């Protein structure tokens, strides 16, 4: 609905003539509806999904340490080419 409202707002804006744009009421109504929908959805999402969420620290650490992007800080010390070789080797060898 929000994406549809955005499209309607964009179309109304392009089809008007400066201050005489007859689409302004449509634009306002769609904008206000989108604001209401997003505000309500944000509250529900915060209450039902985000509140009380916890990270699995062990899994996050494993994924971070297993990622080839961990060599990025080495770029300034050993150069991009050498860091890229290390990353490619780690991907190839698992």
N, CA, C and O atoms as CSV, one atom per row, in Angstrom:
chain,resi,resn,atom,element,x,y,z
A,1,UNK,N,N,0.826,-1.189,0.000
A,1,UNK,CA,C,0.000,0.000,0.000
A,1,UNK,C,C,0.872,1.256,0.000
A,1,UNK,O,O,0.583,2.226,-0.701
A,2,UNK,N,N,1.929,1.224,0.786
A,2,UNK,CA,C,2.815,2.390,0.862
A,2,UNK,C,C,3.491,2.643,-0.486
A,2,UNK,O,O,3.633,3.791,-0.909
A,3,UNK,N,N,3.901,1.581,-1.148
A,3,UNK,CA,C,4.528,1.747,-2.464
A,3,UNK,C,C,3.513,2.292,-3.465
A,3,UNK,O,O,3.844,3.151,-4.282
A,4,UNK,N,N,2.286,1.798,-3.402
A,4,UNK,CA,C,1.233,2.322,-4.267
A,4,UNK,C,C,0.951,3.784,-3.988
A,4,UNK,O,O,0.754,4.575,-4.911
A,5,UNK,N,N,0.931,4.142,-2.708
A,5,UNK,CA,C,0.736,5.550,-2.343
A,5,UNK,C,C,1.865,6.415,-2.888
A,5,UNK,O,O,1.632,7.522,-3.372
A,6,UNK,N,N,3.079,5.907,-2.807
A,6,UNK,CA,C,4.220,6.653,-3.332
A,6,UNK,C,C,4.073,6.886,-4.833
A,6,UNK,O,O,4.342,7.979,-5.332
A,7,UNK,N,N,3.647,5.857,-5.538
A,7,UNK,CA,C,3.439,5.997,-6.982
A,7,UNK,C,C,2.350,7.018,-7.280
A,7,UNK,O,O,2.492,7.845,-8.181
A,8,UNK,N,N,1.259,6.954,-6.517
A,8,UNK,CA,C,0.165,7.914,-6.722
A,8,UNK,C,C,0.625,9.342,-6.435
A,8,UNK,O,O,0.246,10.275,-7.143
A,9,UNK,N,N,1.434,9.506,-5.405
A,9,UNK,CA,C,1.957,10.839,-5.071
A,9,UNK,C,C,2.850,11.351,-6.200
A,9,UNK,O,O,2.739,12.503,-6.618
A,10,UNK,N,N,3.731,10.485,-6.684
A,10,UNK,CA,C,4.636,10.889,-7.766
A,10,UNK,C,C,3.850,11.257,-9.017
A,10,UNK,O,O,4.143,12.261,-9.666
A,11,UNK,N,N,2.864,10.455,-9.352
A,11,UNK,CA,C,2.072,10.734,-10.549
A,11,UNK,C,C,1.287,12.035,-10.388
A,11,UNK,O,O,1.228,12.848,-11.311
A,12,UNK,N,N,0.694,12.225,-9.229
A,12,UNK,CA,C,-0.068,13.460,-8.988
A,12,UNK,C,C,0.826,14.685,-9.097
A,12,UNK,O,O,0.404,15.725,-9.602
A,13,UNK,N,N,2.040,14.562,-8.633
A,13,UNK,CA,C,2.972,15.687,-8.702
A,13,UNK,C,C,3.403,16.012,-10.113
A,13,UNK,O,O,3.608,17.178,-10.449
A,14,UNK,N,N,3.543,14.996,-10.941
A,14,UNK,CA,C,4.007,15.243,-12.310
A,14,UNK,C,C,2.896,15.733,-13.228
A,14,UNK,O,O,3.169,16.330,-14.270
A,15,UNK,N,N,1.669,15.491,-12.856
A,15,UNK,CA,C,0.556,15.871,-13.727
A,15,UNK,C,C,-0.103,17.184,-13.324
A,15,UNK,O,O,-1.149,17.542,-13.866
A,16,UNK,N,N,0.483,17.889,-12.401
A,16,UNK,CA,C,-0.097,19.158,-11.973
A,16,UNK,C,C,0.584,20.337,-12.632
A,16,UNK,O,O,1.644,20.214,-13.245
A,17,UNK,N,N,-0.053,21.474,-12.487
A,17,UNK,CA,C,0.492,22.707,-13.055
A,17,UNK,C,C,0.821,23.677,-11.927
A,17,UNK,O,O,-0.018,24.484,-11.527
A,18,UNK,N,N,2.034,23.591,-11.424
A,18,UNK,CA,C,2.542,24.499,-10.395
A,18,UNK,C,C,1.597,24.572,-9.193
A,18,UNK,O,O,1.210,23.534,-8.656
A,19,UNK,N,N,1.223,25.773,-8.765
A,19,UNK,CA,C,0.383,25.925,-7.585
A,19,UNK,C,C,-1.061,25.501,-7.836
A,19,UNK,O,O,-1.835,25.364,-6.888
A,20,UNK,N,N,-1.430,25.295,-9.082
A,20,UNK,CA,C,-2.800,24.920,-9.419
A,20,UNK,C,C,-2.959,23.406,-9.522
A,20,UNK,O,O,-3.889,22.923,-10.168
A,21,UNK,N,N,-2.078,22.673,-8.903
A,21,UNK,CA,C,-2.091,21.220,-9.001
A,21,UNK,C,C,-3.325,20.656,-8.307
A,21,UNK,O,O,-3.454,20.740,-7.086
A,22,UNK,N,N,-4.228,20.082,-9.097
A,22,UNK,CA,C,-5.446,19.502,-8.526
A,22,UNK,C,C,-5.159,18.184,-7.817
A,22,UNK,O,O,-6.035,17.645,-7.140
A,23,UNK,N,N,-3.954,17.661,-7.961
A,23,UNK,CA,C,-3.592,16.409,-7.307
A,23,UNK,C,C,-3.119,16.574,-5.880
A,23,UNK,O,O,-2.848,15.579,-5.208
A,24,UNK,N,N,-3.010,17.805,-5.397
A,24,UNK,CA,C,-2.497,18.028,-4.039
A,24,UNK,C,C,-3.337,17.310,-2.979
A,24,UNK,O,O,-2.752,16.718,-2.071
A,25,UNK,N,N,-4.666,17.326,-3.038
A,25,UNK,CA,C,-5.432,16.575,-2.034
A,25,UNK,C,C,-5.151,15.068,-2.071
A,25,UNK,O,O,-5.081,14.423,-1.024
A,26,UNK,N,N,-4.994,14.515,-3.264
A,26,UNK,CA,C,-4.657,13.092,-3.390
A,26,UNK,C,C,-3.279,12.835,-2.803
A,26,UNK,O,O,-3.068,11.850,-2.096
A,27,UNK,N,N,-2.348,13.724,-3.097
A,27,UNK,CA,C,-0.993,13.585,-2.567
A,27,UNK,C,C,-1.006,13.619,-1.044
A,27,UNK,O,O,-0.362,12.794,-0.395
A,28,UNK,N,N,-1.732,14.561,-0.481
A,28,UNK,CA,C,-1.789,14.694,0.975
A,28,UNK,C,C,-2.429,13.470,1.609
A,28,UNK,O,O,-1.916,12.946,2.598
A,29,UNK,N,N,-3.542,13.010,1.053
A,29,UNK,CA,C,-4.235,11.847,1.615
A,29,UNK,C,C,-3.350,10.608,1.572
A,29,UNK,O,O,-3.276,9.860,2.548
A,30,UNK,N,N,-2.682,10.390,0.451
A,30,UNK,CA,C,-1.811,9.220,0.329
A,30,UNK,C,C,-0.600,9.316,1.245
A,30,UNK,O,O,-0.177,8.316,1.824
A,31,UNK,N,N,-0.044,10.505,1.378
A,31,UNK,CA,C,1.094,10.689,2.273
A,31,UNK,C,C,0.694,10.419,3.719
A,31,UNK,O,O,1.405,9.720,4.441
A,32,UNK,N,N,-0.430,10.967,4.140
A,32,UNK,CA,C,-0.886,10.757,5.518
A,32,UNK,C,C,-1.216,9.289,5.779
A,32,UNK,O,O,-0.929,8.772,6.859
A,33,UNK,N,N,-1.816,8.616,4.799
A,33,UNK,CA,C,-2.106,7.192,4.966
A,33,UNK,C,C,-0.815,6.390,5.111
A,33,UNK,O,O,-0.726,5.497,5.953
A,34,UNK,N,N,0.177,6.707,4.297
A,34,UNK,CA,C,1.456,6.000,4.379
A,34,UNK,C,C,2.136,6.238,5.720
A,34,UNK,O,O,2.698,5.310,6.303
A,35,UNK,N,N,2.092,7.457,6.206
A,35,UNK,CA,C,2.684,7.764,7.516
A,35,UNK,C,C,1.998,6.951,8.601
A,35,UNK,O,O,2.660,6.383,9.469
A,36,UNK,N,N,0.661,6.893,8.552
A,36,UNK,CA,C,-0.101,6.130,9.549
A,36,UNK,C,C,0.247,4.644,9.468
A,36,UNK,O,O,0.494,4.007,10.492
A,37,UNK,N,N,0.268,4.094,8.259
A,37,UNK,CA,C,0.581,2.674,8.088
A,37,UNK,C,C,1.978,2.336,8.594
A,37,UNK,O,O,2.163,1.342,9.296
A,38,UNK,N,N,2.953,3.156,8.243
A,38,UNK,CA,C,4.330,2.888,8.664
A,38,UNK,C,C,4.511,3.055,10.167
A,38,UNK,O,O,5.258,2.301,10.791
A,39,UNK,N,N,3.836,4.031,10.748
A,39,UNK,CA,C,3.929,4.226,12.199
A,39,UNK,C,C,3.333,3.033,12.937
A,39,UNK,O,O,3.931,2.528,13.888
A,40,UNK,N,N,2.161,2.580,12.506
A,40,UNK,CA,C,1.524,1.430,13.154
A,40,UNK,C,C,2.357,0.168,12.984
A,40,UNK,O,O,2.531,-0.602,13.929
A,41,UNK,N,N,2.864,-0.038,11.792
A,41,UNK,CA,C,3.680,-1.213,11.523
A,41,UNK,C,C,4.966,-1.188,12.343
A,41,UNK,O,O,5.407,-2.226,12.837
A,42,UNK,N,N,5.560,-0.028,12.487
A,42,UNK,CA,C,6.791,0.088,13.275
A,42,UNK,C,C,6.547,-0.273,14.728
A,42,UNK,O,O,7.368,-0.941,15.355
A,43,UNK,N,N,5.421,0.167,15.260
A,43,UNK,CA,C,5.099,-0.166,16.654
A,43,UNK,C,C,4.902,-1.664,16.827
A,43,UNK,O,O,5.435,-2.257,17.765
A,44,UNK,N,N,4.141,-2.279,15.931
A,44,UNK,CA,C,3.889,-3.718,16.021
A,44,UNK,C,C,5.193,-4.491,15.862
A,44,UNK,O,O,5.448,-5.440,16.604
A,45,UNK,N,N,6.011,-4.092,14.906
A,45,UNK,CA,C,7.283,-4.774,14.690
A,45,UNK,C,C,8.180,-4.664,15.921
A,45,UNK,O,O,8.821,-5.638,16.315
A,46,UNK,N,N,8.225,-3.495,16.517
A,46,UNK,CA,C,9.046,-3.311,17.716
A,46,UNK,C,C,8.542,-4.185,18.854
A,46,UNK,O,O,9.337,-4.812,19.554
A,47,UNK,N,N,7.229,-4.232,19.044
A,47,UNK,CA,C,6.654,-5.002,20.150
A,47,UNK,C,C,6.747,-6.504,19.932
A,47,UNK,O,O,7.070,-7.243,20.862
A,48,UNK,N,N,6.472,-6.964,18.728
A,48,UNK,CA,C,6.358,-8.399,18.461
A,48,UNK,C,C,7.639,-9.052,17.967
A,48,UNK,O,O,7.811,-10.262,18.119
A,49,UNK,N,N,8.541,-8.273,17.377
A,49,UNK,CA,C,9.718,-8.886,16.770
A,49,UNK,C,C,11.036,-8.461,17.405
A,49,UNK,O,O,11.913,-9.296,17.623
A,50,UNK,N,N,11.184,-7.196,17.698
A,50,UNK,CA,C,12.489,-6.681,18.113
A,50,UNK,C,C,12.675,-6.727,19.621
A,50,UNK,O,O,13.764,-7.035,20.105
A,51,UNK,N,N,11.623,-6.424,20.361
A,51,UNK,CA,C,11.719,-6.406,21.818
A,51,UNK,C,C,12.089,-7.798,22.330
A,51,UNK,O,O,11.391,-8.772,22.047
A,52,UNK,N,N,13.156,-7.888,23.063
A,52,UNK,CA,C,13.588,-9.153,23.637
A,52,UNK,C,C,14.505,-9.973,22.754
A,52,UNK,O,O,14.910,-11.069,23.140
A,53,UNK,N,N,14.842,-9.471,21.585
A,53,UNK,CA,C,15.726,-10.223,20.700
A,53,UNK,C,C,17.132,-10.245,21.295
A,53,UNK,O,O,17.600,-9.251,21.850
A,54,UNK,N,N,17.787,-11.375,21.173
A,54,UNK,CA,C,19.156,-11.497,21.679
A,54,UNK,C,C,20.038,-12.093,20.583
A,54,UNK,O,O,19.569,-12.843,19.726
A,55,UNK,N,N,21.280,-11.755,20.629
A,55,UNK,CA,C,22.234,-12.262,19.642
A,55,UNK,C,C,22.825,-13.575,20.121
A,55,UNK,O,O,23.036,-13.772,21.317
A,56,UNK,N,N,23.088,-14.464,19.191
A,56,UNK,CA,C,23.818,-15.688,19.473
A,56,UNK,C,C,25.296,-15.344,19.286
A,56,UNK,O,O,25.824,-15.404,18.175
A,57,UNK,N,N,25.944,-14.990,20.373
A,57,UNK,CA,C,27.305,-14.457,20.318
A,57,UNK,C,C,28.280,-15.466,19.722
A,57,UNK,O,O,29.140,-15.100,18.921
A,58,UNK,N,N,28.151,-16.724,20.105
A,58,UNK,CA,C,29.070,-17.731,19.586
A,58,UNK,C,C,28.938,-17.867,18.068
A,58,UNK,O,O,29.940,-17.941,17.357
A,59,UNK,N,N,27.702,-17.900,17.579
A,59,UNK,CA,C,27.470,-18.022,16.133
A,59,UNK,C,C,27.970,-16.779,15.391
A,59,UNK,O,O,28.578,-16.888,14.327
A,60,UNK,N,N,27.711,-15.606,15.957
A,60,UNK,CA,C,28.162,-14.364,15.333
A,60,UNK,C,C,29.686,-14.317,15.258
A,60,UNK,O,O,30.248,-13.909,14.242
A,61,UNK,N,N,30.349,-14.730,16.324
A,61,UNK,CA,C,31.816,-14.749,16.331
A,61,UNK,C,C,32.344,-15.724,15.276
A,61,UNK,O,O,33.277,-15.403,14.539
A,62,UNK,N,N,31.743,-16.915,15.208
A,62,UNK,CA,C,32.161,-17.903,14.216
A,62,UNK,C,C,32.021,-17.349,12.804
A,62,UNK,O,O,32.946,-17.456,11.998
A,63,UNK,N,N,30.867,-16.755,12.500
A,63,UNK,CA,C,30.633,-16.210,11.160
A,63,UNK,C,C,31.594,-15.072,10.836
A,63,UNK,O,O,32.086,-14.974,9.712
A,64,UNK,N,N,31.862,-14.215,11.814
A,64,UNK,CA,C,32.787,-13.102,11.585
A,64,UNK,C,C,34.204,-13.606,11.334
A,64,UNK,O,O,34.897,-13.113,10.445
A,65,UNK,N,N,34.624,-14.579,12.113
A,65,UNK,CA,C,35.980,-15.098,11.959
A,65,UNK,C,C,36.132,-15.950,10.704
A,65,UNK,O,O,37.239,-16.083,10.181
A,66,UNK,N,N,35.038,-16.528,10.216
A,66,UNK,CA,C,35.090,-17.362,9.013
A,66,UNK,C,C,34.943,-16.544,7.733
A,66,UNK,O,O,35.121,-17.077,6.638
A,67,UNK,N,N,34.625,-15.280,7.855
A,67,UNK,CA,C,34.405,-14.442,6.678
A,67,UNK,C,C,35.729,-14.003,6.064
A,67,UNK,O,O,36.645,-13.596,6.778
A,68,UNK,N,N,35.829,-14.085,4.737
A,68,UNK,CA,C,37.066,-13.612,4.096
A,68,UNK,C,C,37.282,-12.110,4.256
A,68,UNK,O,O,38.392,-11.619,4.052
A,69,UNK,N,N,36.244,-11.390,4.615
A,69,UNK,CA,C,36.395,-9.936,4.782
A,69,UNK,C,C,37.234,-9.582,6.003
A,69,UNK,O,O,37.587,-8.419,6.199
A,70,UNK,N,N,37.550,-10.565,6.814
A,70,UNK,CA,C,38.364,-10.302,8.006
A,70,UNK,C,C,39.775,-9.839,7.625
A,70,UNK,O,O,40.478,-9.263,8.455
A,71,UNK,N,N,40.192,-10.082,6.387
A,71,UNK,CA,C,41.533,-9.650,5.960
A,71,UNK,C,C,41.573,-8.184,5.551
A,71,UNK,O,O,42.655,-7.648,5.314
A,72,UNK,N,N,40.433,-7.526,5.463
A,72,UNK,CA,C,40.387,-6.125,5.018
A,72,UNK,C,C,41.323,-5.213,5.803
A,72,UNK,O,O,42.005,-4.393,5.189
A,73,UNK,N,N,41.389,-5.313,7.132
A,73,UNK,CA,C,42.320,-4.427,7.856
A,73,UNK,C,C,43.792,-4.650,7.493
A,73,UNK,O,O,44.635,-3.788,7.743
A,74,UNK,N,N,44.091,-5.796,6.911
A,74,UNK,CA,C,45.481,-6.056,6.519
A,74,UNK,C,C,45.908,-5.256,5.296
A,74,UNK,O,O,47.103,-5.121,5.033
A,75,UNK,N,N,44.948,-4.723,4.546
A,75,UNK,CA,C,45.269,-3.973,3.321
A,75,UNK,C,C,46.344,-2.924,3.546
A,75,UNK,O,O,47.294,-2.833,2.769
A,76,UNK,N,N,46.204,-2.134,4.596
A,76,UNK,CA,C,47.156,-1.041,4.798
A,76,UNK,C,C,48.525,-1.534,5.253
A,76,UNK,O,O,49.506,-0.796,5.164
A,77,UNK,N,N,48.603,-2.777,5.742
A,77,UNK,CA,C,49.885,-3.302,6.224
A,77,UNK,C,C,50.609,-4.141,5.172
A,77,UNK,O,O,51.824,-4.030,5.010
A,78,UNK,N,N,49.855,-4.982,4.458
A,78,UNK,CA,C,50.500,-5.881,3.493
A,78,UNK,C,C,50.102,-5.588,2.049
A,78,UNK,O,O,50.602,-6.227,1.123
A,79,UNK,N,N,49.196,-4.613,1.853
A,79,UNK,CA,C,48.755,-4.251,0.508
A,79,UNK,C,C,47.527,-5.035,0.076
A,79,UNK,O,O,47.265,-6.141,0.548
A,80,UNK,N,N,46.783,-4.421,-0.840
A,80,UNK,CA,C,45.526,-5.012,-1.290
A,80,UNK,C,C,45.745,-6.362,-1.965
A,80,UNK,O,O,45.017,-7.318,-1.695
A,81,UNK,N,N,46.739,-6.442,-2.836
A,81,UNK,CA,C,46.968,-7.681,-3.594
A,81,UNK,C,C,47.247,-8.860,-2.666
A,81,UNK,O,O,46.685,-9.939,-2.850
A,82,UNK,N,N,48.110,-8.661,-1.672
A,82,UNK,CA,C,48.433,-9.743,-0.743
A,82,UNK,C,C,47.230,-10.113,0.118
A,82,UNK,O,O,46.992,-11.292,0.380
A,83,UNK,N,N,46.477,-9.118,0.556
A,83,UNK,CA,C,45.275,-9.398,1.347
A,83,UNK,C,C,44.251,-10.156,0.508
A,83,UNK,O,O,43.589,-11.067,1.007
A,84,UNK,N,N,44.118,-9.784,-0.763
A,84,UNK,CA,C,43.184,-10.478,-1.655
A,84,UNK,C,C,43.603,-11.929,-1.861
A,84,UNK,O,O,42.751,-12.816,-1.925
A,85,UNK,N,N,44.895,-12.177,-1.965
A,85,UNK,CA,C,45.385,-13.554,-2.107
A,85,UNK,C,C,45.016,-14.388,-0.888
A,85,UNK,O,O,44.588,-15.535,-1.015
A,86,UNK,N,N,45.185,-13.806,0.288
A,86,UNK,CA,C,44.837,-14.513,1.521
A,86,UNK,C,C,43.341,-14.818,1.548
A,86,UNK,O,O,42.937,-15.929,1.892
A,87,UNK,N,N,42.526,-13.839,1.188
A,87,UNK,CA,C,41.074,-14.032,1.191
A,87,UNK,C,C,40.674,-15.116,0.197
A,87,UNK,O,O,39.853,-15.976,0.516
A,88,UNK,N,N,41.246,-15.084,-1.002
A,88,UNK,CA,C,40.917,-16.090,-2.012
A,88,UNK,C,C,41.339,-17.483,-1.556
A,88,UNK,O,O,40.623,-18.459,-1.783
A,89,UNK,N,N,42.491,-17.574,-0.920
A,89,UNK,CA,C,42.961,-18.866,-0.424
A,89,UNK,C,C,42.043,-19.389,0.674
A,89,UNK,O,O,41.741,-20.582,0.717
A,90,UNK,N,N,41.600,-18.506,1.556
A,90,UNK,CA,C,40.718,-18.946,2.642
A,90,UNK,C,C,39.372,-19.426,2.105
A,90,UNK,O,O,38.789,-20.368,2.642
A,91,UNK,N,N,38.876,-18.781,1.047
A,91,UNK,CA,C,37.612,-19.222,0.442
A,91,UNK,C,C,37.803,-20.582,-0.231
A,91,UNK,O,O,36.953,-21.465,-0.119
A,92,UNK,N,N,38.918,-20.738,-0.924
A,92,UNK,CA,C,39.178,-21.991,-1.636
A,92,UNK,C,C,39.362,-23.167,-0.679
A,92,UNK,O,O,38.911,-24.277,-0.959
A,93,UNK,N,N,40.025,-22.918,0.447
A,93,UNK,CA,C,40.327,-23.994,1.387
A,93,UNK,C,C,39.260,-24.167,2.460
A,93,UNK,O,O,39.258,-25.152,3.199
A,94,UNK,N,N,38.362,-23.207,2.535
A,94,UNK,CA,C,37.289,-23.293,3.526
A,94,UNK,C,C,37.771,-22.886,4.857
A,94,UNK,O,O,37.005,-22.894,5.821
